[in-house]
Amino acid sequence: MDIPEIGGALNTEDEVKLEVEIDYSPPRLTIGEGLDEIEILPEVHTYTLYFDSSDGALSNESMALRFRYRLGVDHASTLGGRIHPEGDQLGVWALKTKGEVIEADGVRTTSRIEIEDRSTFSEMPGNIVHAFPLVAEKFGSLVLVAALESRRNSHIIGARGSRLIEIDDDIVNVIDLCQPSKSKLTFREIELELLDKSAVALRSTLVSSFLEAGAKYASAGSKLERAISGS
């Protein structure tokens, strides 16, 4: 892959990750009690490839390197039996650092840094490659370690015109790298990401309602961890 020098976005994620059964019925979100606005976003169908060095150096540091792009509504996730997309496929490269787990007011949140940039599959952005010495050092030995197909349904919770919390409901298929036409694991998780620090208490209330409806805090720190563990 080439390494073009282009700009990118640096974000700090603050989210609560929950795991649920495939047939989980989430609590109903209604206007009132801080929920002044609820925006329902269109379903998003994505395909994500995760990479690590051949010696597993990135995963050993709890870092995740991925390329993600959107699929059409009826797009075959396995690309006709292939794992990799064409080199000119546009998508988003992202690098996530190890998450810091914080427990406060009865809620377990995960905070991590994410660097992302839009490019083609064949051109990993230079700002991601050189974000950490370890990534630049291992760039030449990157291998594919997981492929995930996901369908995401999202709600944006707002008040007085401000976006406060994003709730993402993901159903994820882990593709069998040896048999790309098959899925070796399917799981569902829900993320509640804080978009505005003023909504901490509101998110705590929402998390409690999801837990009361049968959700559990995620046992794995990321989708990649769950895909690798196979459970």
C-alpha positions as CSV (number, residue, x, y, z in Angstrom):
1,M,0.0,0.0,0.0
2,D,1.1,3.6,-0.7
3,I,1.3,6.1,2.1
4,P,0.0,9.5,0.9
5,E,0.3,12.5,3.2
6,I,-3.3,13.7,3.7
7,G,-5.1,15.2,6.7
8,G,-7.5,13.4,9.0
9,A,-9.7,13.6,12.0
10,L,-8.7,13.0,15.6
11,N,-11.5,12.0,17.9
12,T,-11.9,11.0,21.5
13,E,-14.7,8.4,21.9
14,D,-16.7,8.2,25.1
15,E,-19.1,5.3,24.8
16,V,-20.9,2.6,26.7
17,K,-20.8,-0.8,25.0
18,L,-23.5,-3.3,25.7
19,E,-24.0,-6.8,24.4
20,V,-27.5,-8.2,23.8
21,E,-29.1,-11.3,22.2
22,I,-30.0,-11.1,18.5
23,D,-33.7,-10.9,19.3
24,Y,-33.3,-8.3,22.1
25,S,-36.1,-5.7,22.3
26,P,-34.6,-2.3,23.3
27,P,-36.5,0.1,25.6
28,R,-38.8,2.5,23.7
29,L,-37.4,6.0,23.3
30,T,-40.0,8.7,23.8
31,I,-40.0,12.4,23.9
32,G,-39.7,13.9,27.4
33,E,-37.5,13.6,30.4
34,G,-34.5,15.2,28.6
35,L,-35.3,13.6,25.2
36,D,-36.5,16.7,23.3
37,E,-35.5,15.3,19.9
38,I,-35.0,11.8,18.6
39,E,-33.6,11.5,15.1
40,I,-33.8,8.0,13.4
41,L,-31.0,7.6,10.9
42,P,-31.2,5.3,7.8
43,E,-29.8,1.8,8.3
44,V,-26.1,1.6,7.3
45,H,-24.6,-1.6,5.8
46,T,-20.8,-1.8,6.1
47,Y,-17.9,-4.1,5.5
48,T,-14.8,-3.8,7.7
49,L,-11.4,-5.3,7.4
50,Y,-9.0,-5.4,10.4
51,F,-5.2,-5.6,10.1
52,D,-2.4,-6.4,12.5
53,S,1.3,-7.1,12.1
54,S,2.2,-10.7,11.5
55,D,3.5,-10.9,15.1
56,G,0.3,-9.5,16.6
57,A,2.1,-6.3,17.9
58,L,-0.9,-4.0,17.5
59,S,-3.4,-6.3,19.3
60,N,-0.8,-6.8,22.1
61,E,-1.1,-3.0,22.6
62,S,-4.9,-3.1,22.3
63,M,-4.8,-1.1,19.1
64,A,-7.1,-1.7,16.2
65,L,-6.4,-0.8,12.6
66,R,-9.3,-1.1,10.1
67,F,-10.6,-0.1,6.7
68,R,-14.4,0.3,6.5
69,Y,-16.7,1.1,3.6
70,R,-20.5,1.1,2.9
71,L,-22.2,-1.6,1.0
72,G,-25.4,-1.2,-1.0
73,V,-28.6,-2.5,0.4
74,D,-28.4,-5.8,-1.5
75,H,-24.6,-6.0,-1.8
76,A,-23.1,-9.4,-1.2
77,S,-20.8,-9.1,1.9
78,T,-18.3,-11.7,0.6
79,L,-17.6,-9.9,-2.7
80,G,-18.2,-13.0,-4.8
81,G,-16.0,-15.1,-2.7
82,R,-13.2,-12.5,-2.3
83,I,-12.3,-11.0,1.1
84,H,-10.5,-7.9,-0.2
85,P,-12.3,-5.1,-2.2
86,E,-10.8,-3.5,-5.3
87,G,-7.8,-1.3,-4.6
88,D,-9.7,1.9,-5.7
89,Q,-12.6,1.2,-3.3
90,L,-13.2,4.3,-1.3
91,G,-13.7,4.0,2.5
92,V,-12.4,5.2,5.8
93,W,-9.1,4.0,7.4
94,A,-9.1,4.2,11.2
95,L,-6.7,3.5,14.0
96,K,-8.1,3.1,17.6
97,T,-5.9,3.2,20.7
98,K,-6.4,1.1,23.8
99,G,-9.6,2.0,25.6
100,E,-9.6,3.3,29.2
101,V,-12.5,1.9,31.2
102,I,-14.0,4.3,33.7
103,E,-16.7,3.4,36.2
104,A,-18.7,6.3,37.7
105,D,-22.2,6.7,39.0
106,G,-22.9,3.1,38.3
107,V,-22.1,3.3,34.6
108,R,-19.1,1.7,32.8
109,T,-17.7,3.8,30.0
110,T,-14.8,3.4,27.6
111,S,-12.7,6.3,26.4
112,R,-10.3,5.9,23.5
113,I,-8.6,8.0,20.8
114,E,-9.6,7.3,17.2
115,I,-7.7,8.7,14.2
116,E,-9.6,8.3,10.9
117,D,-9.2,9.5,7.3
118,R,-11.0,8.8,4.0
119,S,-9.0,7.2,1.3
120,T,-8.9,4.1,-1.0
121,F,-8.2,0.6,0.2
122,S,-4.8,0.6,-1.5
123,E,-3.7,3.9,0.0
124,M,-3.5,4.0,3.8
125,P,-3.3,7.6,4.9
126,G,0.1,8.7,6.1
127,N,-1.2,10.4,9.3
128,I,-2.5,7.0,10.4
129,V,0.6,5.1,9.5
130,H,2.8,7.6,11.4
131,A,0.4,8.3,14.3
132,F,2.4,5.9,16.6
133,P,6.0,4.6,16.0
134,L,4.7,1.0,16.4
135,V,2.3,1.3,13.5
136,A,5.0,2.8,11.2
137,E,7.4,0.1,12.3
138,K,5.0,-2.7,11.5
139,F,3.5,-1.2,8.4
140,G,5.4,-3.6,6.0
141,S,4.2,-6.7,7.8
142,L,0.4,-6.0,8.1
143,V,-1.9,-9.0,7.5
144,L,-5.7,-9.3,7.5
145,V,-6.9,-10.7,10.8
146,A,-10.7,-10.2,10.7
147,A,-13.5,-9.3,8.3
148,L,-16.9,-8.1,9.6
149,E,-20.2,-7.3,7.9
150,S,-22.5,-5.0,9.9
151,R,-25.9,-3.5,9.8
152,R,-26.3,-0.4,12.0
153,N,-29.4,1.3,13.1
154,S,-28.9,4.6,14.9
155,H,-30.8,7.2,16.9
156,I,-29.5,10.7,17.7
157,I,-30.8,12.0,21.0
158,G,-31.0,15.8,21.1
159,A,-32.3,18.8,23.0
160,R,-32.8,22.4,21.9
161,G,-31.1,21.8,18.7
162,S,-28.0,20.1,20.2
163,R,-26.9,16.5,19.5
164,L,-26.3,14.9,22.8
165,I,-26.1,11.1,22.5
166,E,-25.8,8.6,19.6
167,I,-27.2,5.2,20.1
168,D,-25.9,2.6,17.6
169,D,-27.5,-0.9,17.4
170,D,-25.2,-3.2,15.4
171,I,-25.8,-6.7,14.1
172,V,-22.4,-8.1,13.1
173,N,-21.4,-11.1,11.0
174,V,-17.8,-12.3,11.4
175,I,-16.7,-13.6,8.0
176,D,-14.8,-16.9,7.9
177,L,-11.4,-15.9,6.3
178,C,-10.9,-19.5,5.0
179,Q,-14.4,-19.7,3.5
180,P,-15.5,-16.1,2.7
181,S,-19.0,-17.2,1.7
182,K,-19.7,-18.2,5.3
183,S,-20.1,-16.4,8.6
184,K,-18.5,-18.0,11.7
185,L,-20.2,-15.8,14.3
186,T,-23.1,-13.4,14.5
187,F,-23.5,-11.0,17.4
188,R,-25.4,-7.9,18.4
189,E,-24.1,-4.9,20.4
190,I,-25.4,-1.5,21.3
191,E,-23.2,1.6,21.8
192,L,-24.3,4.8,23.6
193,E,-21.8,7.5,22.6
194,L,-21.6,10.8,24.4
195,L,-21.7,13.7,21.9
196,D,-22.1,16.5,24.5
197,K,-20.6,16.3,28.0
198,S,-23.7,18.0,29.4
199,A,-25.6,14.8,28.7
200,V,-23.7,12.5,31.1
201,A,-26.7,12.1,33.5
202,L,-29.1,11.5,30.6
203,R,-26.9,8.8,29.2
204,S,-26.7,7.1,32.6
205,T,-30.5,7.0,32.6
206,L,-30.6,5.5,29.2
207,V,-28.0,2.9,30.0
208,S,-30.0,1.8,33.1
209,S,-33.1,1.4,30.9
210,F,-31.2,-0.8,28.4
211,L,-29.8,-2.9,31.3
212,E,-33.2,-3.3,32.8
213,A,-34.5,-4.6,29.5
214,G,-31.9,-7.4,29.5
215,A,-28.7,-5.9,28.0
216,K,-25.3,-6.5,29.6
217,Y,-22.0,-4.6,29.6
218,A,-19.9,-5.9,26.8
219,S,-17.4,-8.6,27.9
220,A,-15.1,-7.7,25.0
221,G,-13.5,-4.3,24.6
222,S,-14.2,-4.1,20.9
223,K,-15.8,-5.8,17.9
224,L,-12.3,-7.0,16.8
225,E,-11.7,-8.7,20.2
226,R,-15.0,-10.5,20.0
227,A,-14.4,-11.6,16.4
228,I,-10.9,-12.9,17.3
229,S,-12.2,-14.8,20.4
230,G,-15.0,-16.3,18.4
231,S,-17.6,-15.9,21.1
